[in-house]
Amino acid sequence: MTLEVLPATAERWEDLRAVLQPRKSAHTCWCMAWRLTTGDYGRMTADERGEHLRSLVEVADPPPGVLGYLDGQVAGWCNVAPRKHLDRLTSSKTIPEVDETPVWSVTCFVVRKEFRGRGVASGLLDGAVEHAWAHGAPAVEGYPVDPEGGRVNPTLAYVGTMEMFERSGFRRVRRTEAKSDKRYRWVMRRDLA
């Protein structure tokens, strides 16, 4: 499998929409949960969140994430940005900053159903690291769930797993107070500088 990972830019908006909202829904997150304050996120409709992401895709430098393509078809998305651009994360009590390093954060993965089980999320993580490095990031963090030897509910796997991050060269920094499916999440970091 060769996954081509590209920045989510304006000309790729329809591909991003196909990943994040394959069917119209009033509950679509649009991967905005970490980019907005909790209050702002809750007050917005799904359509408003989608328009907010679209405006980021059109004007943000760097782009707000990466898309992965298999055989020319969009397979998935990874949200990656400087931590300071992620309002909910910067104010998080459960995932506090580790130190003063201006890290970039990988907050979520979305893989289209027909492409799951083919290593797309791992390829997206590697592409996200390259994207961050190309834009001067000294380090990249992720906040994956610790499966604790078991399986993770697929609806909670959007943050990735510790094993996936470790395979990509990340190291465990500390356990957080955040939990998914009663399992702890970890701050994991990969230094790039």
N, CA, C and O of each residue as an XYZ file, in Angstrom:
772
protein
N       0.831     -1.181      0.000
C       0.000      0.000      0.000
C       0.872      1.239      0.000
O       1.767      1.372      0.835
N       0.618      2.144     -0.926
C       1.303      3.425     -0.936
C       0.261      4.508     -0.722
O      -0.617      4.725     -1.558
N       0.374      5.174      0.400
C      -0.548      6.245      0.734
C       0.120      7.564      0.383
O       1.217      7.857      0.859
N      -0.536      8.356     -0.446
C      -0.045      9.691     -0.757
C      -0.710     10.650      0.220
O      -1.937     10.703      0.301
N       0.087     11.400      0.955
C      -0.440     12.325      1.953
C      -0.169     13.749      1.486
O       0.967     14.123      1.197
N      -1.251     14.538      1.420
C      -1.170     15.907      0.910
C      -1.859     16.869      1.868
O      -2.779     16.475      2.584
N      -1.420     18.141      1.889
C      -2.086     19.120      2.746
C      -3.536     19.328      2.327
O      -3.869     19.253      1.144
N      -4.392     19.590      3.309
C      -5.813     19.865      3.045
C      -5.941     21.335      2.638
O      -6.126     22.214      3.479
N      -5.840     21.576      1.351
C      -5.903     22.931      0.803
C      -7.249     23.142      0.112
O      -8.037     22.208     -0.037
N      -7.497     24.377     -0.304
C      -8.796     24.750     -0.885
C      -9.190     23.859     -2.057
O     -10.356     23.481     -2.173
N      -8.246     23.516     -2.924
C      -8.599     22.683     -4.081
C      -8.945     21.248     -3.695
O      -9.430     20.485     -4.530
N      -8.702     20.874     -2.443
C      -9.046     19.525     -1.966
C     -10.259     19.543     -1.032
O     -10.531     18.553     -0.352
N     -10.985     20.657     -0.995
C     -12.130     20.776     -0.095
C     -13.158     19.666     -0.289
O     -13.639     19.108      0.698
N     -13.504     19.337     -1.505
C     -14.524     18.301     -1.739
C     -14.055     16.942     -1.230
O     -14.864     16.141     -0.762
N     -12.753     16.680     -1.321
C     -12.223     15.431     -0.767
C     -12.347     15.431      0.762
O     -12.732     14.426      1.360
N     -12.021     16.557      1.382
C     -12.140     16.660      2.832
C     -13.593     16.495      3.261
O     -13.873     15.798      4.237
N     -14.503     17.116      2.558
C     -15.927     16.982      2.857
C     -16.364     15.527      2.739
O     -17.146     15.045      3.559
N     -15.867     14.826      1.726
C     -16.232     13.415      1.531
C     -15.782     12.546      2.711
O     -16.432     11.552      3.034
N     -14.685     12.918      3.344
C     -14.202     12.166      4.505
C     -14.991     12.539      5.759
O     -15.443     11.661      6.494
N     -15.155     13.829      6.000
C     -15.731     14.276      7.266
C     -17.259     14.276      7.302
O     -17.857     14.169      8.373
N     -17.890     14.395      6.132
C     -19.355     14.359      6.112
C     -19.832     13.606      4.869
O     -20.335     14.208      3.920
N     -19.668     12.272      4.889
C     -20.100     11.492      3.728
C     -21.612     11.562      3.501
O     -22.089     11.415      2.375
N     -22.353     11.786      4.581
C     -23.806     11.992      4.510
C     -24.137     13.191      5.379
O     -23.558     13.379      6.449
N     -25.064     13.990      4.913
C     -25.490     15.175      5.665
C     -25.986     14.750      7.046
O     -26.798     13.833      7.166
N     -25.497     15.418      8.076
C     -25.896     15.103      9.446
C     -25.811     16.355     10.302
O     -24.902     17.169     10.137
N     -26.739     16.504     11.197
C     -26.735     17.632     12.129
C     -25.700     17.449     13.233
O     -25.498     18.351     14.046
N     -25.040     16.290     13.270
C     -24.090     15.991     14.333
C     -22.638     15.975     13.869
O     -21.747     15.651     14.655
N     -22.385     16.316     12.622
C     -21.019     16.259     12.107
C     -20.114     17.210     12.887
O     -20.414     18.393     13.046
N     -19.021     16.673     13.359
C     -18.050     17.430     14.150
C     -17.213     18.364     13.268
O     -16.839     19.459     13.685
N     -16.933     17.918     12.060
C     -16.044     18.637     11.138
C     -14.654     18.827     11.726
O     -13.915     19.718     11.309
N     -14.302     17.994     12.690
C     -12.980     18.030     13.314
C     -12.687     19.402     13.928
O     -11.547     19.866     13.934
N     -13.726     20.027     14.434
C     -13.582     21.357     15.019
C     -13.598     21.339     16.548
O     -13.409     22.385     17.170
N     -13.817     20.190     17.162
C     -13.953     20.128     18.619
C     -12.724     20.687     19.344
O     -12.873     21.325     20.386
N     -11.528     20.465     18.824
C     -10.318     20.970     19.478
C      -9.940     22.371     19.014
O      -9.166     23.057     19.682
N     -10.473     22.798     17.889
C     -10.108     24.113     17.335
C     -10.928     25.260     17.915
O     -10.547     26.424     17.787
N     -12.043     24.937     18.547
C     -12.934     25.955     19.114
C     -13.030     25.771     20.618
O     -12.746     24.691     21.136
N     -13.428     26.815     21.315
C     -13.720     26.635     22.733
C     -14.935     25.723     22.844
O     -15.696     25.574     21.887
N     -15.112     25.126     23.989
C     -16.260     24.245     24.193
C     -17.567     24.994     23.955
O     -18.489     24.467     23.334
N     -17.639     26.231     24.456
C     -18.850     27.032     24.277
C     -19.127     27.351     22.823
O     -20.256     27.200     22.356
N     -18.099     27.797     22.098
C     -18.282     28.117     20.676
C     -18.691     26.885     19.886
O     -19.579     26.950     19.036
N     -18.044     25.763     20.168
C     -18.378     24.528     19.466
C     -19.839     24.159     19.714
O     -20.556     23.806     18.777
N     -20.278     24.238     20.947
C     -21.637     23.856     21.296
C     -22.701     24.770     20.705
O     -23.822     24.334     20.441
N     -22.358     26.023     20.500
C     -23.331     26.969     19.933
C     -23.453     26.861     18.422
O     -24.431     27.341     17.848
N     -22.484     26.244     17.772
C     -22.494     26.156     16.308
C     -23.282     24.944     15.833
O     -23.292     23.899     16.484
N     -23.933     25.096     14.705
C     -24.560     23.953     14.044
C     -23.476     23.208     13.266
O     -22.371     23.719     13.086
N     -23.795     22.019     12.814
C     -22.847     21.262     11.988
C     -22.491     22.050     10.735
O     -21.329     22.070     10.329
N     -23.469     22.695     10.121
C     -23.185     23.487      8.920
C     -22.230     24.638      9.228
O     -21.340     24.940      8.433
N     -22.415     25.273     10.368
C     -21.522     26.379     10.748
C     -20.109     25.870     11.023
O     -19.130     26.523     10.661
N     -20.003     24.699     11.667
C     -18.672     24.122     11.888
C     -18.011     23.795     10.561
O     -16.813     24.021     10.387
N     -18.787     23.263      9.622
C     -18.252     22.961      8.293
C     -17.766     24.212      7.580
O     -16.706     24.198      6.956
N     -18.525     25.284      7.666
C     -18.105     26.551      7.039
C     -16.861     27.113      7.704
O     -16.004     27.695      7.039
N     -16.762     26.939      9.026
C     -15.570     27.404      9.734
C     -14.333     26.637      9.253
O     -13.286     27.233      8.998
N     -14.464     25.315      9.133
C     -13.335     24.535      8.624
C     -13.018     24.924      7.187
O     -11.853     25.046      6.811
N     -14.062     25.117      6.387
C     -13.815     25.502      4.995
C     -13.034     26.815      4.924
O     -12.143     26.952      4.086
N     -13.348     27.767      5.774
C     -12.609     29.033      5.764
C     -11.150     28.808      6.170
O     -10.249     29.454      5.634
N     -10.916     27.893      7.114
C      -9.526     27.573      7.484
C      -8.776     26.944      6.314
O      -7.631     27.298      6.036
N      -9.428     26.017      5.642
C      -8.804     25.344      4.503
C      -8.456     26.355      3.405
O      -7.427     26.233      2.740
N      -9.320     27.345      3.226
C      -9.103     28.329      2.165
C      -8.028     29.348      2.493
O      -7.347     29.830      1.588
N      -7.855     29.695      3.777
C      -6.931     30.784      4.093
C      -5.791     30.416      5.035
O      -4.805     31.150      5.109
N      -5.892     29.317      5.749
C      -4.879     28.997      6.758
C      -3.534     28.681      6.120
O      -3.447     27.961      5.125
N      -2.511     29.228      6.709
C      -1.149     28.916      6.305
C      -0.371     28.626      7.582
O      -0.017     29.556      8.307
N      -0.106     27.398      7.864
C      -0.245     26.203      7.049
C      -1.672     25.647      7.057
O      -2.483     26.003      7.913
N      -1.967     24.766      6.089
C      -3.277     24.114      6.061
C      -3.550     23.367      7.375
O      -2.611     22.934      8.042
N      -4.820     23.216      7.749
C      -5.186     22.663      9.058
C      -5.078     21.154      9.214
O      -5.504     20.616     10.236
N      -4.532     20.473      8.253
C      -4.393     19.028      8.356
C      -3.981     18.434      7.032
O      -3.654     19.147      6.083
N      -4.003     17.109      6.985
C      -3.571     16.395      5.787
C      -4.615     15.363      5.379
O      -5.373     14.853      6.204
N      -4.631     15.073      4.092
C      -5.500     14.055      3.512
C      -4.636     12.931      2.953
O      -3.545     13.173      2.438
N      -5.132     11.698      3.058
C      -4.427     10.556      2.512
C      -5.195      9.968      1.340
O      -6.421      9.869      1.375
N      -4.460      9.576      0.296
C      -5.066      9.036     -0.920
C      -4.481      7.662     -1.222
O      -3.266      7.465     -1.203
N      -5.376      6.717     -1.502
C      -4.994      5.387     -1.971
C      -5.536      5.217     -3.378
O      -6.734      5.377     -3.609
N      -4.670      4.896     -4.306
C      -5.085      4.690     -5.701
C      -5.915      5.860     -6.221
O      -6.889      5.662     -6.948
N      -5.528      7.074     -5.845
C      -6.202      8.271     -6.329
C      -7.501      8.616     -5.626
O      -8.121      9.629     -5.948
N      -7.929      7.794     -4.670
C      -9.172      8.063     -3.937
C      -8.849      8.547     -2.526
O      -7.960      8.009     -1.866
N      -9.575      9.564     -2.071
C      -9.334     10.067     -0.728
C      -9.749      8.991      0.283
O     -10.861      8.464      0.233
N      -8.830      8.683      1.192
C      -9.045      7.597      2.150
C      -9.202      8.094      3.578
O      -9.859      7.438      4.387
N      -8.608      9.250      3.907
C      -8.686      9.709      5.285
C      -8.112     11.091      5.488
O      -7.572     11.710      4.571
N      -8.244     11.552      6.705
C      -7.850     12.893      7.135
C      -7.190     12.812      8.506
O      -7.546     11.970      9.330
N      -6.229     13.695      8.738
C      -5.609     13.854     10.051
C      -5.557     15.338     10.368
O      -5.051     16.138      9.581
N      -6.084     15.695     11.526
C      -6.090     17.072     12.016
C      -4.759     17.317     12.722
O      -4.461     16.667     13.724
N      -3.959     18.244     12.208
C      -2.672     18.566     12.814
C      -2.435     20.062     12.682
O      -2.618     20.644     11.612
N      -2.024     20.675     13.790
C      -1.820     22.122     13.811
C      -0.966     22.492     15.019
O      -0.804     21.692     15.940
N      -0.422     23.703     15.010
C       0.246     24.165     16.224
C      -0.737     24.129     17.399
O      -1.881     24.567     17.273
N      -0.288     23.611     18.520
C      -1.167     23.493     19.695
C      -1.811     24.835     20.033
O      -2.969     24.876     20.450
N      -1.078     25.926     19.860
C      -1.600     27.249     20.216
C      -2.804     27.654     19.355
O      -3.520     28.591     19.709
N      -3.037     26.961     18.225
C      -4.197     27.241     17.373
C      -5.425     26.415     17.746
O      -6.483     26.561     17.134
N      -5.289     25.565     18.732
C      -6.362     24.647     19.122
C      -6.933     25.107     20.458
O      -6.476     24.681     21.519
N      -7.933     25.979     20.399
C      -8.450     26.660     21.588
C      -8.814     25.732     22.733
O      -8.452     25.989     23.881
N      -9.520     24.667     22.433
C      -9.949     23.766     23.502
C      -8.763     23.041     24.121
O      -8.755     22.778     25.324
N      -7.780     22.722     23.322
C      -6.599     22.030     23.835
C      -5.748     22.970     24.683
O      -5.209     22.556     25.709
N      -5.622     24.221     24.272
C      -4.793     25.150     25.046
C      -5.373     25.413     26.435
O      -4.638     25.763     27.359
N      -6.677     25.246     26.584
C      -7.288     25.469     27.898
C      -7.614     24.164     28.618
O      -8.265     24.186     29.663
N      -7.178     23.043     28.086
C      -7.513     21.743     28.657
C      -6.861     21.529     30.023
O      -5.666     21.766     30.202
N      -7.657     21.086     30.965
C      -7.151     20.721     32.296
C      -6.715     19.253     32.311
O      -5.880     18.861     33.126
N      -7.278     18.444     31.411
C      -6.949     17.021     31.396
C      -5.747     16.699     30.516
O      -5.110     15.661     30.695
N      -5.431     17.581     29.563
C      -4.250     17.393     28.709
C      -3.433     18.687     28.744
O      -3.392     19.420     27.756
N      -2.779     18.973     29.885
C      -2.027     20.220     30.010
C      -0.730     20.194     29.198
O      -0.246     19.136     28.798
N      -0.189     21.379     28.972
C       1.099     21.486     28.278
C       2.173     20.780     29.093
O       2.145     20.788     30.323
N       3.113     20.174     28.392
C       4.218     19.485     29.044
C       5.306     20.485     29.408
O       5.867     20.437     30.503
N       5.600     21.391     28.482
C       6.647     22.385     28.684
C       6.391     23.546     27.722
O       5.303     23.653     27.156
N       7.372     24.400     27.537
C       7.210     25.600     26.706
C       7.470     25.355     25.218
O       7.350     26.287     24.423
N       7.814     24.157     24.828
C       8.082     23.852     23.424
C       6.832     24.144     22.589
O       5.745     23.678     22.932
N       6.971     24.912     21.490
C       5.798     25.217     20.650
C       5.421     24.025     19.758
O       5.602     24.054     18.541
N       4.902     22.996     20.394
C       4.578     21.750     19.696
C       3.405     21.922     18.752
O       2.592     22.835     18.897
N       3.337     21.028     17.786
C       2.143     20.834     16.964
C       1.415     19.638     17.552
O       2.037     18.757     18.144
N       0.114     19.605     17.393
C      -0.698     18.536     17.966
C      -1.481     17.798     16.896
O      -2.100     18.404     16.022
N      -1.441     16.477     16.985
C      -2.276     15.596     16.163
C      -3.456     15.238     17.054
O      -3.292     14.566     18.072
N      -4.648     15.690     16.668
C      -5.795     15.496     17.553
C      -6.781     14.438     17.080
O      -7.493     13.860     17.901
N      -6.843     14.171     15.788
C      -7.790     13.137     15.365
C      -7.511     12.630     13.960
O      -6.867     13.280     13.136
N      -8.034     11.433     13.739
C      -7.944     10.745     12.458
C      -9.356     10.350     12.045
O     -10.166      9.942     12.878
N      -9.640     10.474     10.767
C     -10.889      9.954     10.221
C     -10.517      9.170      8.966
O      -9.941      9.719      8.027
N     -10.852      7.884      8.962
C     -10.577      7.024      7.813
C     -11.913      6.540      7.272
O     -12.745      6.021      8.015
N     -12.108      6.715      5.979
C     -13.361      6.267      5.356
C     -13.507      4.755      5.543
O     -12.534      4.004      5.479
N     -14.724      4.344      5.771
C     -15.025      2.952      6.112
C     -14.388      1.952      5.147
O     -13.817      0.952      5.581
N     -14.480      2.212      3.858
C     -13.973      1.248      2.881
C     -12.446      1.153      2.846
O     -11.897      0.293      2.157
N     -11.757      2.028      3.582
C     -10.294      2.005      3.600
C      -9.731      1.582      4.956
O      -8.513      1.565      5.133
N     -10.575      1.248      5.894
C     -10.108      0.871      7.232
C      -9.394     -0.472      7.205
O      -9.673     -1.330      6.368
N      -8.470     -0.631      8.139
C      -7.714     -1.873      8.248
C      -6.590     -1.990      7.237
O      -6.050     -3.077      7.033
N      -6.232     -0.884      6.603
C      -5.190     -0.916      5.571
C      -4.003     -0.023      5.920
O      -3.183      0.278      5.052
N      -3.898      0.405      7.179
C      -2.763      1.218      7.609
C      -2.873      2.689      7.257
O      -1.875      3.408      7.291
N      -4.070      3.148      6.920
C      -4.240      4.550      6.512
C      -3.917      5.498      7.663
O      -3.227      6.497      7.459
N      -4.406      5.203      8.868
C      -4.152      6.108     10.001
C      -2.656      6.229     10.276
O      -2.163      7.325     10.544
N      -1.933      5.117     10.211
C      -0.477      5.172     10.424
C       0.205      6.023      9.354
O       1.101      6.810      9.658
N      -0.221      5.863      8.114
C       0.335      6.683      7.034
C      -0.004      8.151      7.197
O       0.817      9.022      6.909
N      -1.223      8.424      7.663
C      -1.616      9.812      7.920
C      -0.771     10.419      9.038
O      -0.389     11.587      8.962
N      -0.477      9.632     10.075
C       0.353     10.138     11.171
C       1.740     10.505     10.653
O       2.261     11.572     10.977
N       2.334      9.637      9.859
C       3.650      9.953      9.289
C       3.576     11.208      8.413
O       4.476     12.046      8.452
N       2.507     11.336      7.627
C       2.328     12.519      6.793
C       2.111     13.774      7.612
O       2.584     14.847      7.237
N       1.401     13.658      8.729
C       1.182     14.797      9.619
C       2.499     15.279     10.218
O       2.728     16.482     10.345
N       3.361     14.334     10.586
C       4.679     14.692     11.125
C       5.488     15.432     10.056
O       6.112     16.452     10.347
N       5.479     14.926      8.832
C       6.196     15.597      7.739
C       5.634     16.993      7.483
O       6.392     17.934      7.246
N       4.308     17.130      7.532
C       3.647     18.421      7.342
C       4.102     19.404      8.420
O       4.445     20.546      8.114
N       4.107     18.967      9.672
C       4.534     19.831     10.774
C       6.004     20.214     10.629
O       6.373     21.374     10.809
N       6.834     19.234     10.304
C       8.269     19.496     10.140
C       8.514     20.498      9.014
O       9.345     21.396      9.150
N       7.787     20.341      7.896
C       7.949     21.257      6.752
C       7.565     22.693      7.107
O       7.990     23.636      6.439
N       6.763     22.857      8.157
C       6.350     24.199      8.576
C       7.046     24.643      9.859
O       6.572     25.543     10.552
N       8.171     24.005     10.168
C       9.029     24.471     11.252
C       8.714     23.968     12.650
O       9.243     24.511     13.620
N       7.884     22.964     12.788
C       7.567     22.456     14.127
C       8.798     21.814     14.761
O       9.467     21.004     14.119
N       9.107     22.165     16.017
C      10.231     21.522     16.688
C       9.866     20.140     17.247
O      10.739     19.310     17.503
N       8.562     19.912     17.431
C       8.086     18.631     17.977
C       6.607     18.485     17.648
O       5.906     19.468     17.412
N       6.148     17.232     17.637
C       4.737     16.925     17.401
C       4.258     16.061     18.556
O       4.944     15.135     18.988
N       3.065     16.383     19.046
C       2.453     15.587     20.100
C       1.168     14.949     19.605
O       0.515     15.448     18.689
N       0.823     13.836     20.232
C      -0.465     13.199     20.026
C      -0.989     12.786     21.386
O      -0.245     12.755     22.366
N      -2.269     12.471     21.443
C      -2.913     12.163     22.714
C      -3.733     10.875     22.577
O      -4.942     10.865     22.808
N      -3.043      9.785     22.194
C      -3.756      8.532     21.902
C      -4.243      7.819     23.152
O      -3.834      8.113     24.275
N      -5.125      6.878     22.909
C      -5.677      6.060     23.977
C      -4.753      4.861     24.213
O      -4.131      4.337     23.288
N      -4.687      4.450     25.468
C      -3.923      3.260     25.847
C      -4.880      2.076     25.859
O      -5.733      1.989     26.741
N      -4.756      1.152     24.890
C      -5.692      0.027     24.844
C      -5.532     -0.955     26.004
O      -6.371     -1.835     26.190
N      -4.454     -0.808     26.786
C      -4.221     -1.645     27.969
C      -4.347     -3.122     27.643
O      -4.914     -3.891     28.419
N      -3.822     -3.511     26.505
C      -3.838     -4.905     26.105
C      -5.130     -5.379     25.482
O      -5.216     -6.528     25.050
N      -6.131     -4.532     25.424
C      -7.415     -4.915     24.843
C      -7.672     -4.173     23.544
O      -6.776     -3.557     22.967
N      -8.901     -4.245     23.108
C      -9.303     -3.537     21.893
C      -9.966     -2.225     22.287
O     -10.589     -2.111     23.343
N      -9.815     -1.243     21.410
C     -10.442      0.052     21.625
C     -11.704      0.112     20.787
O     -11.703     -0.291     19.624
N     -12.774      0.609     21.370
C     -14.015      0.814     20.632
C     -13.700      1.696     19.427
O     -13.128      2.771     19.602
N     -14.053      1.282     18.212
C     -13.715      2.056     17.013
C     -14.210      3.504     17.042
O     -13.595      4.377     16.430
N     -15.309      3.766     17.745
C     -15.800      5.149     17.802
C     -14.899      6.034     18.650
O     -14.983      7.259     18.564
N     -14.038      5.435     19.467
C     -13.126      6.200     20.308
C     -11.693      6.181     19.778
O     -10.804      6.805     20.358
N     -11.475      5.477     18.695
C     -10.120      5.332     18.155
C      -9.688      6.534     17.323
O      -8.599      6.529     16.749
N     -10.524      7.558     17.251
C     -10.193      8.721     16.423
C      -8.918      9.419     16.883
O      -8.328     10.174     16.110
N      -8.477      9.189     18.114
C      -7.248      9.812     18.606
C      -6.021      8.949     18.324
O      -4.893      9.377     18.567
N      -6.232      7.747     17.815
C      -5.126      6.822     17.575
C      -4.810      6.019     18.823
O      -5.361      6.263     19.896
N      -3.915      5.058     18.661
C      -3.490      4.228     19.791
C      -2.016      4.470     20.072
O      -1.264      4.929     19.212
N      -1.626      4.151     21.295
C      -0.226      4.338     21.676
C       0.710      3.546     20.766
O       1.766      4.042     20.374
N       0.325      2.322     20.431
C       1.197      1.501     19.586
C       1.436      2.153     18.235
O       2.554      2.127     17.720
N       0.392      2.739     17.658
C       0.540      3.404     16.365
C       1.531      4.564     16.482
O       2.390      4.739     15.618
N       1.410      5.350     17.544
C       2.324      6.475     17.733
C       3.745      5.991     18.005
O       4.704      6.580     17.507
N       3.888      4.926     18.787
C       5.224      4.398     19.057
C       5.889      3.893     17.781
O       7.089      4.091     17.589
N       5.122      3.241     16.907
C       5.685      2.770     15.627
C       6.172      3.930     14.765
O       7.057      3.757     13.926
N       5.595      5.109     14.971
C       5.969      6.276     14.198
C       7.066      7.106     14.883
O       7.361      8.220     14.449
N       7.660      6.571     15.937
C       8.785      7.247     16.576
C       8.426      8.167     17.732
O       9.281      8.918     18.203
N       7.196      8.129     18.196
C       6.796      8.940     19.341
C       7.179      8.218     20.631
O       7.252      6.990     20.679
N       7.422      9.010     21.672
C       7.721      8.446     22.987
C       6.653      8.894     23.982
O       6.050      9.956     23.832
N       6.436      8.073     24.986
C       5.477      8.414     26.037
C       6.078      9.527     26.900
O       7.224      9.437     27.341
N       5.289     10.570     27.131
C       5.734     11.647     27.999
C       5.043     11.535     29.351
O       5.700     11.518     30.392
N       3.709     11.460     29.331
C       2.987     11.248     30.582
C       1.542     10.876     30.312
O       0.970     11.206     29.273
N       0.978     10.182     31.275
C      -0.429      9.825     31.209
C      -1.244     11.069     31.547
O      -0.865     11.858     32.413
N      -2.351     11.232     30.865
C      -3.209     12.387     31.116
C      -4.370     11.972     32.011
O      -4.518     10.801     32.360
N      -5.175     12.938     32.368
C      -6.393     12.657     33.116
C      -7.565     12.383     32.166
O      -8.658     12.019     32.601
N      -7.320     12.564     30.863
C      -8.365     12.312     29.864
C      -8.532     10.808     29.689
O      -7.560     10.052     29.704
N      -9.779     10.392     29.522
C     -10.070      8.972     29.326
C     -10.968      8.798     28.119
O     -11.780      9.667     27.800
N     -10.814      7.668     27.452
C     -11.695      7.233     26.371
C     -12.089      5.810     26.700
O     -11.225      4.947     26.858
N     -13.382      5.553     26.806
C     -13.864      4.199     27.100
C     -13.206      3.652     28.375
O     -12.840      2.478     28.436
N     -13.060      4.511     29.389
C     -12.456      4.166     30.681
C     -10.975      3.819     30.573
O     -10.401      3.239     31.495
N     -10.367      4.168     29.465
C      -8.929      3.945     29.289
C      -8.240      5.300     29.205
O      -8.761      6.246     28.614
N      -7.073      5.370     29.803
C      -6.338      6.625     29.819
C      -5.758      6.964     28.454
O      -5.495      6.095     27.622
N      -5.573      8.244     28.265
C      -4.863      8.736     27.088
C      -3.502      9.239     27.545
O      -3.322      9.615     28.703
N      -2.559      9.240     26.632
C      -1.191      9.647     26.937
C      -0.786     10.835     26.082
O      -1.255     10.994     24.956
N       0.086     11.661     26.628
C       0.794     12.648     25.817
C       1.994     11.904     25.263
O       2.811     11.363     26.008
N       2.084     11.888     23.949
C       3.228     11.255     23.289
C       3.868     12.291     22.382
O       3.170     13.077     21.741
N       5.174     12.295     22.328
C       5.878     13.337     21.588
C       6.950     12.740     20.691
O       7.593     11.740     21.011
N       7.109     13.400     19.557
C       8.213     13.096     18.644
C       8.951     14.401     18.389
O       8.394     15.343     17.826
N      10.214     14.446     18.811
C      11.035     15.636     18.599
C      11.530     15.658     17.171
O      11.945     14.635     16.628
N      11.483     16.845     16.562
C      11.884     16.988     15.163
C      13.137     17.841     14.997
O      13.817     17.756     13.975
N      13.436     18.646     15.978
C      14.600     19.556     15.863
C      15.865     18.882     16.351
O      16.935     19.490     16.330
